[in-house]
């Protein structure tokens, strides 16, 4: 399918389904300089990310995570929305998007102006205490980490997904961790790590949005993670049409009614032009 034909079909798909549920993934934030985990075939491009149970159980794993995050956050925390985020926000304003569920943890949809957003995997700009559940800003933690670990303050490294940085030769064990200032508990990014489950209430709320939609549009996701793929399976069971914009293969390719193989930041602004 050519991009022109794909855009026409996509514009028709959106126009015919005014209660559109959008599910986004890493491909949407790629143009903002945030790397994804997988290539166009859906395979890992880097080592698998940290597992939640290991982070909670092992202090050395936490030191490795926060050392790398201390470097990676400077880039991740300064990322800004790109044309794909802005186009989706505009589609919502025009009444085409009923709700948006994102697998990303960067908050860029909200920065771009989208109002009805569910952060399926949480937000990296928040930190939560695992004991008292106090939530604080990641930017505040960054200041304290840099104060306690001045040797890391000016280091730089290649960016990795979700605010990580490729620092393999660093002495992680010497990192001075920051604990909760309320109770001394372990601090964890307010995100769903690999090996953890999306909170039940969040899944239920997101499914309710699917039940209230008349179609599902997947944008920039390979759907290799089940937490996203489940929405395609349920949409198919409900008989809802499913479209996708993704540069490569998705886990739901055999469930799709429409697919445009192109970068999100290229397709979505052109979709707006088509709809206008």
BELWOKA-V880742 format. One record per residue. N is the residue number from 1. RES is the residue in one small letter. SS is DSSP state (alpha for helix, beta for strand, coil for the rest). PSI is psi as a letter, one per 40 degrees, with the letter a starting at -180 (none if undefined). D_LAST is the distance of its C-alpha to the last C-alpha in whole Angstrom. Layout:
n: [N:N]
res: [RES:RES]
ss: [SS:SS]
psi: [PSI:PSI]
d_last: [D_LAST:D_LAST]
This chain:
n: [1:2:3:4:5:6:7:8:9:10:11:12:13:14:15:16:17:18:19:20:21:22:23:24:25:26:27:28:29:30:31:32:33:34:35:36:37:38:39:40:41:42:43:44:45:46:47:48:49:50:51:52:53:54:55:56:57:58:59:60:61:62:63:64:65:66:67:68:69:70:71:72:73:74:75:76:77:78:79:80:81:82:83:84:85:86:87:88:89:90:91:92:93:94:95:96:97:98:99:100:101:102:103:104:105:106:107:108:109:110:111:112:113:114:115:116:117:118:119:120:121:122:123:124:125:126:127:128:129:130:131:132:133:134:135:136:137:138:139:140:141:142:143:144:145:146:147:148:149:150:151:152:153:154:155:156:157:158:159:160:161:162:163:164:165:166:167:168:169:170:171:172:173:174:175:176:177:178:179:180:181:182:183:184:185:186:187:188:189:190:191:192:193:194:195:196:197:198:199:200:201:202:203:204:205:206:207:208:209:210:211:212:213:214:215:216:217:218:219:220:221:222:223:224:225:226:227:228:229:230:231:232:233:234:235:236:237:238:239:240:241:242:243:244:245:246:247:248:249:250:251:252:253:254:255:256:257:258:259:260:261:262:263:264:265:266:267:268:269:270:271:272:273:274:275:276]
res: [x:x:x:x:x:x:x:x:x:x:x:x:x:x:x:x:x:x:x:x:x:x:x:x:x:x:x:x:x:x:x:x:x:x:x:x:x:x:x:x:x:x:x:x:x:x:x:x:x:x:x:x:x:x:x:x:x:x:x:x:x:x:x:x:x:x:x:x:x:x:x:x:x:x:x:x:x:x:x:x:x:x:x:x:x:x:x:x:x:x:x:x:x:x:x:x:x:x:x:x:x:x:x:x:x:x:x:x:x:x:x:x:x:x:x:x:x:x:x:x:x:x:x:x:x:x:x:x:x:x:x:x:x:x:x:x:x:x:x:x:x:x:x:x:x:x:x:x:x:x:x:x:x:x:x:x:x:x:x:x:x:x:x:x:x:x:x:x:x:x:x:x:x:x:x:x:x:x:x:x:x:x:x:x:x:x:x:x:x:x:x:x:x:x:x:x:x:x:x:x:x:x:x:x:x:x:x:x:x:x:x:x:x:x:x:x:x:x:x:x:x:x:x:x:x:x:x:x:x:x:x:x:x:x:x:x:x:x:x:x:x:x:x:x:x:x:x:x:x:x:x:x:x:x:x:x:x:x:x:x:x:x:x:x:x:x:x:x:x:x:x:x:x:x:x:x]
ss: [coil:coil:alpha:alpha:alpha:alpha:alpha:alpha:alpha:alpha:alpha:alpha:alpha:alpha:alpha:alpha:coil:coil:coil:beta:beta:beta:beta:beta:coil:alpha:alpha:alpha:alpha:alpha:alpha:alpha:coil:coil:coil:coil:coil:beta:coil:coil:coil:coil:coil:beta:coil:coil:coil:coil:coil:coil:beta:alpha:alpha:alpha:alpha:alpha:alpha:coil:alpha:alpha:alpha:alpha:alpha:alpha:alpha:alpha:alpha:alpha:alpha:alpha:alpha:alpha:alpha:alpha:alpha:alpha:coil:coil:coil:coil:coil:coil:alpha:alpha:alpha:alpha:alpha:alpha:alpha:alpha:alpha:alpha:alpha:coil:coil:coil:beta:beta:beta:beta:beta:beta:coil:coil:coil:coil:coil:alpha:alpha:alpha:alpha:alpha:coil:coil:coil:coil:beta:beta:beta:coil:coil:beta:beta:beta:beta:beta:beta:beta:beta:coil:coil:coil:coil:coil:beta:beta:beta:alpha:alpha:alpha:alpha:alpha:alpha:alpha:alpha:alpha:alpha:alpha:coil:alpha:alpha:alpha:coil:coil:coil:coil:coil:coil:beta:beta:alpha:alpha:alpha:beta:beta:coil:coil:coil:coil:coil:coil:alpha:alpha:alpha:coil:coil:coil:coil:coil:coil:coil:coil:coil:coil:coil:coil:beta:beta:beta:beta:beta:coil:coil:beta:coil:coil:coil:coil:coil:alpha:alpha:alpha:alpha:alpha:alpha:alpha:alpha:alpha:alpha:alpha:alpha:coil:coil:coil:beta:beta:beta:beta:beta:coil:coil:coil:coil:coil:coil:alpha:alpha:alpha:alpha:alpha:alpha:alpha:alpha:alpha:alpha:alpha:alpha:alpha:coil:coil:beta:beta:beta:beta:beta:coil:coil:coil:coil:coil:coil:coil:alpha:alpha:alpha:coil:coil:beta:beta:beta:coil:coil:coil:alpha:alpha:alpha:alpha:alpha:alpha:alpha:alpha:alpha:alpha:alpha:alpha:coil]
psi: [h:i:d:d:d:d:d:d:d:d:d:d:d:d:d:e:g:e:g:h:h:h:h:i:a:d:d:d:e:d:e:e:e:h:i:i:d:i:a:e:e:e:i:h:e:i:i:i:i:i:h:d:d:d:d:d:d:h:d:d:d:d:d:d:d:d:d:d:d:d:d:d:d:d:d:d:e:e:i:i:i:a:d:d:d:d:d:d:d:d:d:d:d:e:e:d:h:d:i:h:h:h:e:i:f:e:e:d:d:d:d:e:e:h:d:g:h:h:g:d:e:a:h:e:e:i:h:i:h:e:d:e:e:h:h:i:h:d:d:d:d:d:d:d:d:d:d:e:g:d:d:e:d:e:i:i:i:h:i:i:i:f:e:i:i:g:g:d:e:i:g:d:d:e:h:h:i:h:i:h:e:d:e:e:i:h:h:i:i:f:i:h:i:i:e:i:i:h:h:d:d:d:d:d:d:d:d:d:d:d:d:e:i:e:i:h:h:h:h:f:h:e:f:d:h:d:d:d:d:d:d:d:d:d:d:d:d:e:e:h:i:h:i:i:h:i:d:a:i:i:e:e:d:e:e:i:e:h:h:h:g:i:i:d:e:d:d:d:d:d:d:d:d:d:d:none]
d_last: [22:21:18:16:17:16:13:12:15:13:10:12:14:12:11:14:16:15:18:17:20:19:23:23:25:27:24:22:24:26:24:25:29:30:32:31:34:34:33:31:33:33:37:38:38:40:43:42:41:44:45:45:48:50:48:50:53:54:54:54:51:49:51:49:46:46:47:44:42:44:43:39:38:38:35:33:34:32:29:26:22:20:16:17:18:15:12:14:15:11:11:14:13:10:13:12:15:18:21:21:24:25:28:28:31:29:27:24:22:23:24:20:19:19:21:22:24:27:29:30:33:33:33:35:35:37:41:43:47:48:51:50:46:45:42:42:39:39:39:43:44:43:45:48:48:48:51:53:52:52:53:50:48:47:47:44:43:40:37:37:35:34:36:39:41:43:47:49:52:52:55:53:56:57:54:54:52:51:51:50:52:52:54:54:52:50:47:44:40:38:37:38:40:40:43:42:40:37:38:39:37:34:34:34:32:29:30:30:26:26:28:26:22:21:20:21:19:21:20:23:26:29:30:33:34:35:34:30:31:32:29:28:32:31:28:30:32:30:29:25:23:22:20:21:19:23:24:28:29:29:32:30:29:31:29:25:23:21:21:19:22:21:21:18:18:16:14:12:11:10:9:6:5:5:4:0]
